[in-house]
Amino acid sequence: MSDRGLKAMAGKRKAKFGHFVVEFATPGIGHILKSAGCDFVLFDLEHSGFGFETVKSALRYFEAADLPVIVRAPSKEYHHIARACDMGAEGVMLPMVSGAKEARHILDCMKYTPDGKRGVALQVAHDRYRPGAVSDKFKAANARTTLFCQIETAEGVKNADEMARMDGVDCLWVGHFDLSVSLGIPGQFDNPKFLKAIDTVANATAKHGKSLGRLVPNVETGIELSSRWGFDFICYSGDVWVLHNALQEAVTKLRAGCKGKKK
């Protein structure tokens, strides 16, 4: 397994930087993000509208660029989780994981026996269509698949320690907007109630040696989260917003600079 793989990354609290893809699953996207310096990609199925045909193609683009991918499945249903793994997702993220029981269900969907109950599909996308001994395939797949549990509810915060304690749970990922809604303080990220929740999750990951992740809207927030709480999977913004903001800034400056100019 490559030292650049998600499992290896999750085993070290050194900061890793990625980008959120919700719109542009184009053939060049992997190489573009790799050239930009990304360590990983978060590929969204929850809100993007992407289907598994798109996932199967996009994962090949990222493989070509040697860029590890976390696929956020649209639900905790078996067919969504196992299919993401079959398509070749190295990491799987699940929204609104509330406790150890749900985390165990997810692991059962992701892992082959003896670590889980995933249905067998070999010499397909996830093992790059290579033949091999069944026992070796199971072992390799189980070692590779990496679980990111999103903490997006008050219940998830309450049970953060029991989830971080579990073998197979590699990272607790704070879904900040949904968590603030669950806490009754939508968008109030400086509210003491929200900050206390982050303390709880961060303490759980530090105690059990697990990674801590979050999407950040800007550089300043990423730096603060890293220094204050030890967030190490830092996903910088998303493709839609980066393009929009950069283009808006440039067009606004062009419009102001060219105003009144005559030939």
N, C-alpha and C positions, 0 to 999 in steps of 0.2 A: 504494500500500500504506500502510495506517495506521501512524503512529508507535507505535501501541499494539500492533501485530502482533508475533507471536513472533520473526519474522526481525529486525525492528528492535530488539526487546528483546535478542536474542542478540548484536547488534552492539555493545552497550554494557555495560560491566561494572557499571553501577548496579544496586543490589539490586532484585529483583522478587519479589513475594510471592504465593503461591498456596495452593491447598487441594486435597486428594486426595479424589476422589469414588469410592467403592467400593460404595455401597449405595443412595443416595437420588437416583435419576435422575428427579426429579419436575419438573413443568412450571415451577415457580417457582425451581428451584435456581440458575439463572443470575443472576436478579435478586437473590436472597438473597446470593450470594457477591459480586456486584458492589457491592451496598449495604454489605457488610461491609468493602470496600476491597481485594478481591483484584485482582491484575493478570493472573492466569492460572489455569487449572484443569488438574489432571492427572486424566484420566478413565481408569480402569483396566479392562482386559479380561483381564489375566493371572490375577488372583485373585478378581475380583468375581463372575464368572458372567454378566456382561452379554454379550449378543450384538449383532450388527450392526444388528438392527432397533432395539434400544435406543439404540445409538450414533447412528443416523440421526435419531431424535427428539430425543435429548438435545443434539446439536449445534445444532439449531434453537433450543432454549431458550437456549443460551449465545450464539448469534448475536444473538438478540433483546436480550440484555443487553450486547452489544458486549464480550464477554469471551473472549479467545483460549483455545483448548483444545489440550492435548497429549493425544493418545490413546496409551495404552500397549497395543500390540498383544500378543496372546497368544503369538506365535512369530515367527520370522524367515521364515516361508513367504510366498511372493509374494502369495497371495490374501489373507492377513491384512493385509499392508502396503498393497497397492494399494487394497484395499477400504476401509480406513480413510481413505485420501486421497480416494477417490471419494465417500465419505459426507460429506466436507467438513472432515476433520481438518487443521488448519493445521500442527500439530506432530505428529510421530510419535516415540514412544519405543520402543526395542527392548531387551529384557532380555538380559543376559549377552553383550554384544558383545565378542569376544575380540581382534580385530585389523582391519587395513586391508582384508583380503580380505572379511570379513563386512560391514564398513561399505560397501564398494563394492557388494556384492550388495543391501544395503538401499537404497542410493541408486538403483540400477537399477530397483528396484521402485517407488520414490517419484516419480522424475523422468521426464518425457516427453523424447523425442528433442530435441536432441542430447545432453542431459545424462544420460539414462538409457534404460530399455527398458520403461517402464510402458505397459500397454495403453491405448488411447485410449477415453475416455468423456467426451464433451462435452455441454454444456447439461443437466447433471445437478446433483446436490447441491453438488459442490465449486466450481462456477462460478455457483452460485445460479440455475441453470436459464436463464441468459441466452445468447442467440445471439451469434455473433461469428466473426471470422476465425480459422482454425485456428492459424496461426502466433502470433497474439496470445494465444490461449488457452494454448498450450504455454509461451510466455514467462512469462505471468502465474502459471501454476501452479508452474513451476519456481522462480520468484522467491519464491513464498509458502511453499512446503513447507519445514519446518524439522526437522532431524534431531537427536534427543537419543539418544546412545549410552550405555546403562547399563554402567558399569564394576562388575562384580560377581564377577570372578574374578581370580586371581593373574595369569593370562595377559593379561587385559584391562589390568591395571596395567602389566605389562611392555611392552605395545604401545600405551600411552596416547599417547606422543609421535607415533607414526606415524598414529594416528587423528586427533589434534588438528590435525595438519598438513594433513589432507585438505580440499580444497574440498568444500563440501556438508555436512560435519559441523559442526554449530553449537554443540553443547554436550556435554560429558562429564558424565554424571549418576552419582554414586556410589550404588550400591545397598548400603548399609552392612551390613545383616544377611547377605546372601548373600556379600558380599566377606569378611566376618569368617569365615564358614564355609569358604570356599575357602582362606583363609590358615591354617586349622586352629585358629582361636581364636574359636569362636562367641560372639558377643555381647560380646567383650572390646574395646571401642572405645577404651580407653586403653592397650591393649597397644602397645609400641614397634613391633611388626611392622605393626600396622594403621595407626599414625600415619605410619610411613614410606611406606606405600602411598598414603595421602592426599597426602603431600608430593609423591610422584611424579606423581600425576594433576594436582594443582594446578599444579605447575611446567610440565607439558605445556600446560595451557590458557593459562597466563599467557604462555608463550613464543610461542604461535601466535595469541594474541588471541581465544580461544574462551571461551564461557561455562562455568561450573561449577555443577552443581546437586545438590540432595539434599533428601530428605524429613527433616523434623525433628520430634521429639515435643513440643518445648516452645520457648518464646521464648528461654530462656537458651542452648540449644544453637544456635539459629539465629544469634544475635548472635555467639557464639563462632566459629562456622564462617565467618561473614562477615569478622570482624576478623582471624582467624588465617590463613585460607587464601584468602580472597577469593571464597567461594561467593556467587554473585549470583542464581541461581534457587533461592529458598528456599521450599519447599513445607511449609506448616505443617499438620501432622497430617492426619487424615482425618475424613470426615463421621461415621463410626461412633463414633470415639473422642472427638471433640468433644462429641457429643450424650451419650454415656455418661458422660463425666467431669463435665460440667456438671450433668447430671441427678442423678448419684450424690452430688455435693457438696451440691446443694440439698436432696435428700430426706434425706440424713444430718443436715443442719442442722435441717430441719423436724422430723424425728423426735426429735432431742435437745431442741429448743426447746419442742415440744408435749408432751413426756413428762410424765405426771402431771397435766396440765391438766384441769380439770373444768369442765363447763358451769355 
